[in-house]
Amino acid sequence: MAAIHANTQNFEKIASTNEIVVVDFWATWCGPCRAFGPVFEQVSEKYPDIPFVKIDVDESSEIAAAAQIRAVPTIMVIKRGEVIYRQAGALLAGDLEDLVEQAKSYDPDQNANQAADQK
């Protein structure tokens, strides 16, 4: 699946109706963002069942503000509506693929139960 260009109107639905969503917060004026774009697209093709979403921070400033984006590019992974990963900076294709594989095996419910047990 090619990357989806999301905006304020459709991002909430995408994030809440999919098991995993990979998000690239970017800007047209950002050189590293433009360099990372093809990598993001390439990896998205390997995971047709997972939405890879691009959010232009200038066009969708409300989403960027709500996500507390301070630098671009910032990569975020959402699983079952919960942010499980967020980091500023571009990734290599292999690293992004590894991140997606980790997200697929991550169980937010199990981790929440373990945290509660430790308290």
Jmol script that loads the backbone (N, CA, C; Angstrom):
load data "model"
ATOM      1  N   MET A   1       0.855  -1.174   0.000  1.00  0.00           N
ATOM      2  CA  MET A   1       0.000   0.000   0.000  1.00  0.00           C
ATOM      3  C   MET A   1       0.893   1.227   0.000  1.00  0.00           C
ATOM      4  N   ALA A   2       0.619   2.127  -0.871  1.00  0.00           N
ATOM      5  CA  ALA A   2       1.376   3.377  -0.905  1.00  0.00           C
ATOM      6  C   ALA A   2       1.038   4.210   0.327  1.00  0.00           C
ATOM      7  N   ALA A   3       1.934   5.082   0.685  1.00  0.00           N
ATOM      8  CA  ALA A   3       1.702   5.944   1.835  1.00  0.00           C
ATOM      9  C   ALA A   3       0.478   6.821   1.592  1.00  0.00           C
ATOM     10  N   ILE A   4      -0.256   7.061   2.664  1.00  0.00           N
ATOM     11  CA  ILE A   4      -1.467   7.877   2.624  1.00  0.00           C
ATOM     12  C   ILE A   4      -1.111   9.273   3.122  1.00  0.00           C
ATOM     13  N   HIS A   5      -1.508  10.284   2.396  1.00  0.00           N
ATOM     14  CA  HIS A   5      -1.319  11.657   2.857  1.00  0.00           C
ATOM     15  C   HIS A   5      -2.550  12.027   3.673  1.00  0.00           C
ATOM     16  N   ALA A   6      -2.375  12.071   4.982  1.00  0.00           N
ATOM     17  CA  ALA A   6      -3.501  12.326   5.884  1.00  0.00           C
ATOM     18  C   ALA A   6      -3.583  13.796   6.243  1.00  0.00           C
ATOM     19  N   ASN A   7      -4.752  14.167   6.748  1.00  0.00           N
ATOM     20  CA  ASN A   7      -4.984  15.533   7.215  1.00  0.00           C
ATOM     21  C   ASN A   7      -5.872  15.468   8.453  1.00  0.00           C
ATOM     22  N   THR A   8      -6.249  16.608   8.939  1.00  0.00           N
ATOM     23  CA  THR A   8      -7.046  16.685  10.159  1.00  0.00           C
ATOM     24  C   THR A   8      -8.362  15.925  10.016  1.00  0.00           C
ATOM     25  N   GLN A   9      -8.941  15.940   8.829  1.00  0.00           N
ATOM     26  CA  GLN A   9     -10.237  15.305   8.624  1.00  0.00           C
ATOM     27  C   GLN A   9     -10.168  13.776   8.658  1.00  0.00           C
ATOM     28  N   ASN A  10      -9.103  13.156   8.159  1.00  0.00           N
ATOM     29  CA  ASN A  10      -9.102  11.697   8.070  1.00  0.00           C
ATOM     30  C   ASN A  10      -8.114  10.987   9.008  1.00  0.00           C
ATOM     31  N   PHE A  11      -7.222  11.702   9.633  1.00  0.00           N
ATOM     32  CA  PHE A  11      -6.205  11.046  10.463  1.00  0.00           C
ATOM     33  C   PHE A  11      -6.812  10.298  11.651  1.00  0.00           C
ATOM     34  N   GLU A  12      -7.736  10.908  12.341  1.00  0.00           N
ATOM     35  CA  GLU A  12      -8.347  10.286  13.520  1.00  0.00           C
ATOM     36  C   GLU A  12      -8.982   8.945  13.157  1.00  0.00           C
ATOM     37  N   LYS A  13      -9.683   8.908  12.038  1.00  0.00           N
ATOM     38  CA  LYS A  13     -10.322   7.662  11.612  1.00  0.00           C
ATOM     39  C   LYS A  13      -9.280   6.602  11.276  1.00  0.00           C
ATOM     40  N   ILE A  14      -8.231   6.996  10.566  1.00  0.00           N
ATOM     41  CA  ILE A  14      -7.169   6.051  10.216  1.00  0.00           C
ATOM     42  C   ILE A  14      -6.519   5.490  11.478  1.00  0.00           C
ATOM     43  N   ALA A  15      -6.194   6.374  12.415  1.00  0.00           N
ATOM     44  CA  ALA A  15      -5.502   5.960  13.639  1.00  0.00           C
ATOM     45  C   ALA A  15      -6.374   5.096  14.538  1.00  0.00           C
ATOM     46  N   SER A  16      -7.678   5.309  14.525  1.00  0.00           N
ATOM     47  CA  SER A  16      -8.551   4.572  15.443  1.00  0.00           C
ATOM     48  C   SER A  16      -9.143   3.298  14.851  1.00  0.00           C
ATOM     49  N   THR A  17      -9.038   3.107  13.541  1.00  0.00           N
ATOM     50  CA  THR A  17      -9.672   1.936  12.927  1.00  0.00           C
ATOM     51  C   THR A  17      -8.671   0.909  12.408  1.00  0.00           C
ATOM     52  N   ASN A  18      -7.402   1.105  12.676  1.00  0.00           N
ATOM     53  CA  ASN A  18      -6.384   0.159  12.241  1.00  0.00           C
ATOM     54  C   ASN A  18      -5.588  -0.339  13.434  1.00  0.00           C
ATOM     55  N   GLU A  19      -5.174  -1.581  13.381  1.00  0.00           N
ATOM     56  CA  GLU A  19      -4.383  -2.194  14.453  1.00  0.00           C
ATOM     57  C   GLU A  19      -3.061  -1.446  14.648  1.00  0.00           C
ATOM     58  N   ILE A  20      -2.365  -1.194  13.530  1.00  0.00           N
ATOM     59  CA  ILE A  20      -1.081  -0.491  13.563  1.00  0.00           C
ATOM     60  C   ILE A  20      -1.106   0.592  12.500  1.00  0.00           C
ATOM     61  N   VAL A  21      -0.563   1.755  12.838  1.00  0.00           N
ATOM     62  CA  VAL A  21      -0.405   2.848  11.886  1.00  0.00           C
ATOM     63  C   VAL A  21       1.012   3.400  12.057  1.00  0.00           C
ATOM     64  N   VAL A  22       1.724   3.550  10.948  1.00  0.00           N
ATOM     65  CA  VAL A  22       3.060   4.137  10.964  1.00  0.00           C
ATOM     66  C   VAL A  22       2.928   5.538  10.382  1.00  0.00           C
ATOM     67  N   VAL A  23       3.418   6.541  11.121  1.00  0.00           N
ATOM     68  CA  VAL A  23       3.222   7.935  10.727  1.00  0.00           C
ATOM     69  C   VAL A  23       4.572   8.620  10.516  1.00  0.00           C
ATOM     70  N   ASP A  24       4.640   9.376   9.442  1.00  0.00           N
ATOM     71  CA  ASP A  24       5.809  10.208   9.128  1.00  0.00           C
ATOM     72  C   ASP A  24       5.358  11.661   9.174  1.00  0.00           C
ATOM     73  N   PHE A  25       5.766  12.386  10.214  1.00  0.00           N
ATOM     74  CA  PHE A  25       5.520  13.824  10.280  1.00  0.00           C
ATOM     75  C   PHE A  25       6.651  14.489   9.510  1.00  0.00           C
ATOM     76  N   TRP A  26       6.323  15.280   8.505  1.00  0.00           N
ATOM     77  CA  TRP A  26       7.325  15.839   7.613  1.00  0.00           C
ATOM     78  C   TRP A  26       6.934  17.256   7.186  1.00  0.00           C
ATOM     79  N   ALA A  27       7.818  17.902   6.437  1.00  0.00           N
ATOM     80  CA  ALA A  27       7.545  19.232   5.875  1.00  0.00           C
ATOM     81  C   ALA A  27       8.228  19.328   4.513  1.00  0.00           C
ATOM     82  N   THR A  28       7.615  20.075   3.621  1.00  0.00           N
ATOM     83  CA  THR A  28       8.147  20.207   2.259  1.00  0.00           C
ATOM     84  C   THR A  28       9.507  20.901   2.253  1.00  0.00           C
ATOM     85  N   TRP A  29       9.766  21.777   3.211  1.00  0.00           N
ATOM     86  CA  TRP A  29      11.014  22.538   3.263  1.00  0.00           C
ATOM     87  C   TRP A  29      12.155  21.773   3.934  1.00  0.00           C
ATOM     88  N   CYS A  30      11.879  20.577   4.414  1.00  0.00           N
ATOM     89  CA  CYS A  30      12.842  19.796   5.201  1.00  0.00           C
ATOM     90  C   CYS A  30      13.607  18.826   4.297  1.00  0.00           C
ATOM     91  N   GLY A  31      14.908  19.058   4.133  1.00  0.00           N
ATOM     92  CA  GLY A  31      15.745  18.194   3.308  1.00  0.00           C
ATOM     93  C   GLY A  31      15.758  16.745   3.764  1.00  0.00           C
ATOM     94  N   PRO A  32      16.005  16.475   5.058  1.00  0.00           N
ATOM     95  CA  PRO A  32      15.973  15.088   5.518  1.00  0.00           C
ATOM     96  C   PRO A  32      14.605  14.421   5.315  1.00  0.00           C
ATOM     97  N   CYS A  33      13.539  15.213   5.401  1.00  0.00           N
ATOM     98  CA  CYS A  33      12.194  14.663   5.161  1.00  0.00           C
ATOM     99  C   CYS A  33      12.058  14.209   3.716  1.00  0.00           C
ATOM    100  N   ARG A  34      12.522  15.041   2.805  1.00  0.00           N
ATOM    101  CA  ARG A  34      12.440  14.695   1.379  1.00  0.00           C
ATOM    102  C   ARG A  34      13.310  13.473   1.068  1.00  0.00           C
ATOM    103  N   ALA A  35      14.447  13.342   1.729  1.00  0.00           N
ATOM    104  CA  ALA A  35      15.319  12.183   1.522  1.00  0.00           C
ATOM    105  C   ALA A  35      14.683  10.909   2.102  1.00  0.00           C
ATOM    106  N   PHE A  36      13.975  11.037   3.211  1.00  0.00           N
ATOM    107  CA  PHE A  36      13.352   9.890   3.859  1.00  0.00           C
ATOM    108  C   PHE A  36      12.069   9.456   3.159  1.00  0.00           C
ATOM    109  N   GLY A  37      11.416  10.341   2.448  1.00  0.00           N
ATOM    110  CA  GLY A  37      10.146  10.036   1.785  1.00  0.00           C
ATOM    111  C   GLY A  37      10.172   8.767   0.946  1.00  0.00           C
ATOM    112  N   PRO A  38      11.148   8.596   0.038  1.00  0.00           N
ATOM    113  CA  PRO A  38      11.193   7.365  -0.766  1.00  0.00           C
ATOM    114  C   PRO A  38      11.405   6.099   0.074  1.00  0.00           C
ATOM    115  N   VAL A  39      12.142   6.203   1.158  1.00  0.00           N
ATOM    116  CA  VAL A  39      12.347   5.063   2.050  1.00  0.00           C
ATOM    117  C   VAL A  39      11.009   4.671   2.684  1.00  0.00           C
ATOM    118  N   PHE A  40      10.278   5.660   3.163  1.00  0.00           N
ATOM    119  CA  PHE A  40       8.969   5.432   3.782  1.00  0.00           C
ATOM    120  C   PHE A  40       8.025   4.762   2.783  1.00  0.00           C
ATOM    121  N   GLU A  41       8.001   5.267   1.552  1.00  0.00           N
ATOM    122  CA  GLU A  41       7.167   4.688   0.486  1.00  0.00           C
ATOM    123  C   GLU A  41       7.576   3.248   0.199  1.00  0.00           C
ATOM    124  N   GLN A  42       8.874   3.009   0.082  1.00  0.00           N
ATOM    125  CA  GLN A  42       9.393   1.677  -0.231  1.00  0.00           C
ATOM    126  C   GLN A  42       8.979   0.664   0.836  1.00  0.00           C
ATOM    127  N   VAL A  43       9.143   1.020   2.086  1.00  0.00           N
ATOM    128  CA  VAL A  43       8.793   0.103   3.172  1.00  0.00           C
ATOM    129  C   VAL A  43       7.276  -0.082   3.239  1.00  0.00           C
ATOM    130  N   SER A  44       6.514   0.953   2.951  1.00  0.00           N
ATOM    131  CA  SER A  44       5.051   0.834   2.985  1.00  0.00           C
ATOM    132  C   SER A  44       4.563  -0.232   2.009  1.00  0.00           C
ATOM    133  N   GLU A  45       5.255  -0.392   0.891  1.00  0.00           N
ATOM    134  CA  GLU A  45       4.874  -1.387  -0.118  1.00  0.00           C
ATOM    135  C   GLU A  45       5.035  -2.814   0.407  1.00  0.00           C
ATOM    136  N   LYS A  46       5.912  -3.017   1.385  1.00  0.00           N
ATOM    137  CA  LYS A  46       6.148  -4.346   1.940  1.00  0.00           C
ATOM    138  C   LYS A  46       5.088  -4.738   2.971  1.00  0.00           C
ATOM    139  N   TYR A  47       4.295  -3.771   3.416  1.00  0.00           N
ATOM    140  CA  TYR A  47       3.283  -4.010   4.447  1.00  0.00           C
ATOM    141  C   TYR A  47       1.934  -3.474   3.968  1.00  0.00           C
ATOM    142  N   PRO A  48       1.307  -4.144   3.008  1.00  0.00           N
ATOM    143  CA  PRO A  48       0.056  -3.628   2.439  1.00  0.00           C
ATOM    144  C   PRO A  48      -1.103  -3.591   3.438  1.00  0.00           C
ATOM    145  N   ASP A  49      -0.989  -4.327   4.537  1.00  0.00           N
ATOM    146  CA  ASP A  49      -2.058  -4.362   5.531  1.00  0.00           C
ATOM    147  C   ASP A  49      -1.917  -3.289   6.611  1.00  0.00           C
ATOM    148  N   ILE A  50      -0.830  -2.535   6.583  1.00  0.00           N
ATOM    149  CA  ILE A  50      -0.580  -1.499   7.590  1.00  0.00           C
ATOM    150  C   ILE A  50      -0.567  -0.134   6.915  1.00  0.00           C
ATOM    151  N   PRO A  51      -1.407   0.803   7.381  1.00  0.00           N
ATOM    152  CA  PRO A  51      -1.357   2.143   6.803  1.00  0.00           C
ATOM    153  C   PRO A  51      -0.067   2.876   7.189  1.00  0.00           C
ATOM    154  N   PHE A  52       0.617   3.401   6.201  1.00  0.00           N
ATOM    155  CA  PHE A  52       1.756   4.284   6.389  1.00  0.00           C
ATOM    156  C   PHE A  52       1.254   5.669   6.029  1.00  0.00           C
ATOM    157  N   VAL A  53       1.246   6.559   7.001  1.00  0.00           N
ATOM    158  CA  VAL A  53       0.601   7.855   6.863  1.00  0.00           C
ATOM    159  C   VAL A  53       1.636   8.967   6.896  1.00  0.00           C
ATOM    160  N   LYS A  54       1.545   9.867   5.938  1.00  0.00           N
ATOM    161  CA  LYS A  54       2.411  11.049   5.917  1.00  0.00           C
ATOM    162  C   LYS A  54       1.558  12.250   6.323  1.00  0.00           C
ATOM    163  N   ILE A  55       2.077  13.028   7.271  1.00  0.00           N
ATOM    164  CA  ILE A  55       1.383  14.229   7.725  1.00  0.00           C
ATOM    165  C   ILE A  55       2.314  15.416   7.555  1.00  0.00           C
ATOM    166  N   ASP A  56       1.929  16.325   6.691  1.00  0.00           N
ATOM    167  CA  ASP A  56       2.675  17.571   6.482  1.00  0.00           C
ATOM    168  C   ASP A  56       2.369  18.477   7.678  1.00  0.00           C
ATOM    169  N   VAL A  57       3.385  18.786   8.474  1.00  0.00           N
ATOM    170  CA  VAL A  57       3.175  19.548   9.709  1.00  0.00           C
ATOM    171  C   VAL A  57       2.694  20.966   9.445  1.00  0.00           C
ATOM    172  N   ASP A  58       2.965  21.493   8.259  1.00  0.00           N
ATOM    173  CA  ASP A  58       2.495  22.840   7.937  1.00  0.00           C
ATOM    174  C   ASP A  58       1.024  22.827   7.520  1.00  0.00           C
ATOM    175  N   GLU A  59       0.612  21.803   6.798  1.00  0.00           N
ATOM    176  CA  GLU A  59      -0.780  21.705   6.356  1.00  0.00           C
ATOM    177  C   GLU A  59      -1.701  21.189   7.452  1.00  0.00           C
ATOM    178  N   SER A  60      -1.173  20.385   8.350  1.00  0.00           N
ATOM    179  CA  SER A  60      -1.971  19.784   9.431  1.00  0.00           C
ATOM    180  C   SER A  60      -1.352  20.123  10.779  1.00  0.00           C
ATOM    181  N   SER A  61      -1.229  21.402  11.025  1.00  0.00           N
ATOM    182  CA  SER A  61      -0.560  21.865  12.246  1.00  0.00           C
ATOM    183  C   SER A  61      -1.298  21.436  13.516  1.00  0.00           C
ATOM    184  N   GLU A  62      -2.623  21.227  13.431  1.00  0.00           N
ATOM    185  CA  GLU A  62      -3.380  20.801  14.611  1.00  0.00           C
ATOM    186  C   GLU A  62      -2.934  19.409  15.055  1.00  0.00           C
ATOM    187  N   ILE A  63      -2.741  18.511  14.091  1.00  0.00           N
ATOM    188  CA  ILE A  63      -2.298  17.157  14.422  1.00  0.00           C
ATOM    189  C   ILE A  63      -0.876  17.199  14.978  1.00  0.00           C
ATOM    190  N   ALA A  64      -0.022  17.965  14.332  1.00  0.00           N
ATOM    191  CA  ALA A  64       1.369  18.079  14.783  1.00  0.00           C
ATOM    192  C   ALA A  64       1.435  18.645  16.205  1.00  0.00           C
ATOM    193  N   ALA A  65       0.607  19.628  16.489  1.00  0.00           N
ATOM    194  CA  ALA A  65       0.594  20.211  17.832  1.00  0.00           C
ATOM    195  C   ALA A  65       0.080  19.201  18.852  1.00  0.00           C
ATOM    196  N   ALA A  66      -0.980  18.485  18.515  1.00  0.00           N
ATOM    197  CA  ALA A  66      -1.532  17.487  19.434  1.00  0.00           C
ATOM    198  C   ALA A  66      -0.531  16.369  19.695  1.00  0.00           C
ATOM    199  N   ALA A  67       0.265  16.021  18.684  1.00  0.00           N
ATOM    200  CA  ALA A  67       1.275  14.972  18.829  1.00  0.00           C
ATOM    201  C   ALA A  67       2.577  15.507  19.412  1.00  0.00           C
ATOM    202  N   GLN A  68       2.619  16.789  19.698  1.00  0.00           N
ATOM    203  CA  GLN A  68       3.798  17.460  20.269  1.00  0.00           C
ATOM    204  C   GLN A  68       5.042  17.252  19.413  1.00  0.00           C
ATOM    205  N   ILE A  69       4.878  17.443  18.107  1.00  0.00           N
ATOM    206  CA  ILE A  69       5.994  17.302  17.180  1.00  0.00           C
ATOM    207  C   ILE A  69       6.843  18.561  17.258  1.00  0.00           C
ATOM    208  N   ARG A  70       8.116  18.392  17.564  1.00  0.00           N
ATOM    209  CA  ARG A  70       9.045  19.510  17.713  1.00  0.00           C
ATOM    210  C   ARG A  70      10.111  19.525  16.629  1.00  0.00           C
ATOM    211  N   ALA A  71      10.260  18.409  15.903  1.00  0.00           N
ATOM    212  CA  ALA A  71      11.275  18.300  14.858  1.00  0.00           C
ATOM    213  C   ALA A  71      10.736  17.393  13.760  1.00  0.00           C
ATOM    214  N   VAL A  72      11.212  17.626  12.561  1.00  0.00           N
ATOM    215  CA  VAL A  72      10.840  16.771  11.437  1.00  0.00           C
ATOM    216  C   VAL A  72      12.100  16.289  10.743  1.00  0.00           C
ATOM    217  N   PRO A  73      12.084  15.084  10.216  1.00  0.00           N
ATOM    218  CA  PRO A  73      10.971  14.144  10.312  1.00  0.00           C
ATOM    219  C   PRO A  73      10.876  13.525  11.704  1.00  0.00           C
ATOM    220  N   THR A  74       9.666  13.176  12.084  1.00  0.00           N
ATOM    221  CA  THR A  74       9.426  12.394  13.289  1.00  0.00           C
ATOM    222  C   THR A  74       8.604  11.187  12.880  1.00  0.00           C
ATOM    223  N   ILE A  75       9.045  10.027  13.294  1.00  0.00           N
ATOM    224  CA  ILE A  75       8.349   8.786  13.002  1.00  0.00           C
ATOM    225  C   ILE A  75       7.590   8.368  14.249  1.00  0.00           C
ATOM    226  N   MET A  76       6.329   7.985  14.053  1.00  0.00           N
ATOM    227  CA  MET A  76       5.487   7.559  15.157  1.00  0.00           C
ATOM    228  C   MET A  76       4.794   6.255  14.755  1.00  0.00           C
ATOM    229  N   VAL A  77       4.670   5.350  15.714  1.00  0.00           N
ATOM    230  CA  VAL A  77       3.916   4.119  15.490  1.00  0.00           C
ATOM    231  C   VAL A  77       2.794   4.082  16.517  1.00  0.00           C
ATOM    232  N   ILE A  78       1.594   3.848  16.012  1.00  0.00           N
ATOM    233  CA  ILE A  78       0.406   3.760  16.857  1.00  0.00           C
ATOM    234  C   ILE A  78      -0.114   2.329  16.761  1.00  0.00           C
ATOM    235  N   LYS A  79      -0.382   1.725  17.908  1.00  0.00           N
ATOM    236  CA  LYS A  79      -0.976   0.387  17.918  1.00  0.00           C
ATOM    237  C   LYS A  79      -2.190   0.406  18.822  1.00  0.00           C
ATOM    238  N   ARG A  80      -3.314   0.008  18.259  1.00  0.00           N
ATOM    239  CA  ARG A  80      -4.595   0.014  18.986  1.00  0.00           C
ATOM    240  C   ARG A  80      -4.869   1.365  19.627  1.00  0.00           C
ATOM    241  N   GLY A  81      -4.544   2.425  18.900  1.00  0.00           N
ATOM    242  CA  GLY A  81      -4.825   3.778  19.370  1.00  0.00           C
ATOM    243  C   GLY A  81      -3.810   4.351  20.338  1.00  0.00           C
ATOM    244  N   GLU A  82      -2.788   3.583  20.686  1.00  0.00           N
ATOM    245  CA  GLU A  82      -1.766   4.027  21.645  1.00  0.00           C
ATOM    246  C   GLU A  82      -0.443   4.250  20.925  1.00  0.00           C
ATOM    247  N   VAL A  83       0.193   5.380  21.199  1.00  0.00           N
ATOM    248  CA  VAL A  83       1.511   5.634  20.622  1.00  0.00           C
ATOM    249  C   VAL A  83       2.516   4.732  21.333  1.00  0.00           C
ATOM    250  N   ILE A  84       3.157   3.853  20.549  1.00  0.00           N
ATOM    251  CA  ILE A  84       4.121   2.924  21.149  1.00  0.00           C
ATOM    252  C   ILE A  84       5.557   3.275  20.755  1.00  0.00           C
ATOM    253  N   TYR A  85       5.707   4.205  19.808  1.00  0.00           N
ATOM    254  CA  TYR A  85       7.048   4.625  19.386  1.00  0.00           C
ATOM    255  C   TYR A  85       6.956   6.026  18.809  1.00  0.00           C
ATOM    256  N   ARG A  86       7.928   6.851  19.174  1.00  0.00           N
ATOM    257  CA  ARG A  86       8.045   8.175  18.562  1.00  0.00           C
ATOM    258  C   ARG A  86       9.492   8.608  18.673  1.00  0.00           C
ATOM    259  N   GLN A  87      10.046   9.003  17.519  1.00  0.00           N
ATOM    260  CA  GLN A  87      11.428   9.474  17.516  1.00  0.00           C
ATOM    261  C   GLN A  87      11.633  10.416  16.345  1.00  0.00           C
ATOM    262  N   ALA A  88      12.343  11.499  16.600  1.00  0.00           N
ATOM    263  CA  ALA A  88      12.710  12.427  15.535  1.00  0.00           C
ATOM    264  C   ALA A  88      13.900  11.860  14.778  1.00  0.00           C
ATOM    265  N   GLY A  89      13.890  12.087  13.478  1.00  0.00           N
ATOM    266  CA  GLY A  89      14.999  11.647  12.643  1.00  0.00           C
ATOM    267  C   GLY A  89      14.574  10.578  11.657  1.00  0.00           C
ATOM    268  N   ALA A  90      15.223  10.586  10.515  1.00  0.00           N
ATOM    269  CA  ALA A  90      14.946   9.597   9.473  1.00  0.00           C
ATOM    270  C   ALA A  90      15.544   8.252   9.858  1.00  0.00           C
ATOM    271  N   LEU A  91      14.973   7.198   9.299  1.00  0.00           N
ATOM    272  CA  LEU A  91      15.469   5.848   9.527  1.00  0.00           C
ATOM    273  C   LEU A  91      15.908   5.233   8.207  1.00  0.00           C
ATOM    274  N   LEU A  92      16.813   4.276   8.280  1.00  0.00           N
ATOM    275  CA  LEU A  92      17.149   3.469   7.113  1.00  0.00           C
ATOM    276  C   LEU A  92      16.006   2.489   6.869  1.00  0.00           C
ATOM    277  N   ALA A  93      15.877   1.997   5.652  1.00  0.00           N
ATOM    278  CA  ALA A  93      14.790   1.077   5.312  1.00  0.00           C
ATOM    279  C   ALA A  93      14.768  -0.133   6.239  1.00  0.00           C
ATOM    280  N   GLY A  94      15.926  -0.733   6.477  1.00  0.00           N
ATOM    281  CA  GLY A  94      15.999  -1.906   7.347  1.00  0.00           C
ATOM    282  C   GLY A  94      15.559  -1.604   8.770  1.00  0.00           C
ATOM    283  N   ASP A  95      15.896  -0.422   9.256  1.00  0.00           N
ATOM    284  CA  ASP A  95      15.506  -0.031  10.609  1.00  0.00           C
ATOM    285  C   ASP A  95      13.994   0.194  10.695  1.00  0.00           C
ATOM    286  N   LEU A  96      13.416   0.791   9.650  1.00  0.00           N
ATOM    287  CA  LEU A  96      11.970   1.008   9.634  1.00  0.00           C
ATOM    288  C   LEU A  96      11.241  -0.335   9.561  1.00  0.00           C
ATOM    289  N   GLU A  97      11.749  -1.252   8.757  1.00  0.00           N
ATOM    290  CA  GLU A  97      11.152  -2.585   8.686  1.00  0.00           C
ATOM    291  C   GLU A  97      11.227  -3.289  10.036  1.00  0.00           C
ATOM    292  N   ASP A  98      12.368  -3.181  10.712  1.00  0.00           N
ATOM    293  CA  ASP A  98      12.535  -3.775  12.038  1.00  0.00           C
ATOM    294  C   ASP A  98      11.537  -3.161  13.028  1.00  0.00           C
ATOM    295  N   LEU A  99      11.343  -1.867  12.941  1.00  0.00           N
ATOM    296  CA  LEU A  99      10.391  -1.176  13.807  1.00  0.00           C
ATOM    297  C   LEU A  99       8.975  -1.703  13.581  1.00  0.00           C
ATOM    298  N   VAL A 100       8.604  -1.887  12.324  1.00  0.00           N
ATOM    299  CA  VAL A 100       7.271  -2.406  12.008  1.00  0.00           C
ATOM    300  C   VAL A 100       7.114  -3.829  12.547  1.00  0.00           C
ATOM    301  N   GLU A 101       8.134  -4.651  12.394  1.00  0.00           N
ATOM    302  CA  GLU A 101       8.072  -6.022  12.904  1.00  0.00           C
ATOM    303  C   GLU A 101       7.935  -6.034  14.430  1.00  0.00           C
ATOM    304  N   GLN A 102       8.646  -5.142  15.101  1.00  0.00           N
ATOM    305  CA  GLN A 102       8.527  -5.044  16.561  1.00  0.00           C
ATOM    306  C   GLN A 102       7.124  -4.599  16.954  1.00  0.00           C
ATOM    307  N   ALA A 103       6.563  -3.660  16.202  1.00  0.00           N
ATOM    308  CA  ALA A 103       5.208  -3.179  16.486  1.00  0.00           C
ATOM    309  C   ALA A 103       4.186  -4.301  16.307  1.00  0.00           C
ATOM    310  N   LYS A 104       4.394  -5.130  15.308  1.00  0.00           N
ATOM    311  CA  LYS A 104       3.468  -6.233  15.071  1.00  0.00           C
ATOM    312  C   LYS A 104       3.449  -7.211  16.239  1.00  0.00           C
ATOM    313  N   SER A 105       4.588  -7.441  16.863  1.00  0.00           N
ATOM    314  CA  SER A 105       4.652  -8.401  17.966  1.00  0.00           C
ATOM    315  C   SER A 105       4.396  -7.762  19.336  1.00  0.00           C
ATOM    316  N   TYR A 106       4.371  -6.449  19.398  1.00  0.00           N
ATOM    317  CA  TYR A 106       4.162  -5.742  20.667  1.00  0.00           C
ATOM    318  C   TYR A 106       2.707  -5.871  21.106  1.00  0.00           C
ATOM    319  N   ASP A 107       2.497  -6.202  22.356  1.00  0.00           N
ATOM    320  CA  ASP A 107       1.148  -6.314  22.908  1.00  0.00           C
ATOM    321  C   ASP A 107       0.969  -5.258  23.994  1.00  0.00           C
ATOM    322  N   PRO A 108       0.269  -4.158  23.676  1.00  0.00           N
ATOM    323  CA  PRO A 108       0.102  -3.099  24.680  1.00  0.00           C
ATOM    324  C   PRO A 108      -0.619  -3.575  25.934  1.00  0.00           C
ATOM    325  N   ASP A 109      -1.559  -4.513  25.778  1.00  0.00           N
ATOM    326  CA  ASP A 109      -2.294  -5.014  26.941  1.00  0.00           C
ATOM    327  C   ASP A 109      -1.374  -5.793  27.873  1.00  0.00           C
ATOM    328  N   GLN A 110      -0.518  -6.626  27.312  1.00  0.00           N
ATOM    329  CA  GLN A 110       0.409  -7.414  28.122  1.00  0.00           C
ATOM    330  C   GLN A 110       1.384  -6.497  28.855  1.00  0.00           C
ATOM    331  N   ASN A 111       1.891  -5.475  28.173  1.00  0.00           N
ATOM    332  CA  ASN A 111       2.830  -4.550  28.806  1.00  0.00           C
ATOM    333  C   ASN A 111       2.162  -3.733  29.897  1.00  0.00           C
ATOM    334  N   ALA A 112       0.893  -3.369  29.722  1.00  0.00           N
ATOM    335  CA  ALA A 112       0.162  -2.637  30.756  1.00  0.00           C
ATOM    336  C   ALA A 112      -0.042  -3.522  31.977  1.00  0.00           C
ATOM    337  N   ASN A 113      -0.347  -4.803  31.754  1.00  0.00           N
ATOM    338  CA  ASN A 113      -0.530  -5.733  32.875  1.00  0.00           C
ATOM    339  C   ASN A 113       0.777  -5.938  33.632  1.00  0.00           C
ATOM    340  N   GLN A 114       1.896  -6.040  32.916  1.00  0.00           N
ATOM    341  CA  GLN A 114       3.196  -6.206  33.566  1.00  0.00           C
ATOM    342  C   GLN A 114       3.540  -4.976  34.397  1.00  0.00           C
ATOM    343  N   ALA A 115       3.250  -3.801  33.879  1.00  0.00           N
ATOM    344  CA  ALA A 115       3.532  -2.565  34.623  1.00  0.00           C
ATOM    345  C   ALA A 115       2.678  -2.510  35.892  1.00  0.00           C
ATOM    346  N   ALA A 116       1.423  -2.920  35.793  1.00  0.00           N
ATOM    347  CA  ALA A 116       0.542  -2.927  36.970  1.00  0.00           C
ATOM    348  C   ALA A 116       1.031  -3.942  37.999  1.00  0.00           C
ATOM    349  N   ASP A 117       1.518  -5.078  37.545  1.00  0.00           N
ATOM    350  CA  ASP A 117       2.026  -6.098  38.460  1.00  0.00           C
ATOM    351  C   ASP A 117       3.272  -5.622  39.208  1.00  0.00           C
ATOM    352  N   GLN A 118       4.073  -4.791  38.577  1.00  0.00           N
ATOM    353  CA  GLN A 118       5.315  -4.308  39.194  1.00  0.00           C
ATOM    354  C   GLN A 118       5.038  -3.256  40.255  1.00  0.00           C
ATOM    355  N   LYS A 119       3.887  -2.642  40.238  1.00  0.00           N
ATOM    356  CA  LYS A 119       3.562  -1.597  41.226  1.00  0.00           C
ATOM    357  C   LYS A 119       3.087  -2.210  42.468  1.00  0.00           C
TER     358      LYS A 119
END
end "model"
wireframe off; spacefill off
backbone 0.3
color backbone group
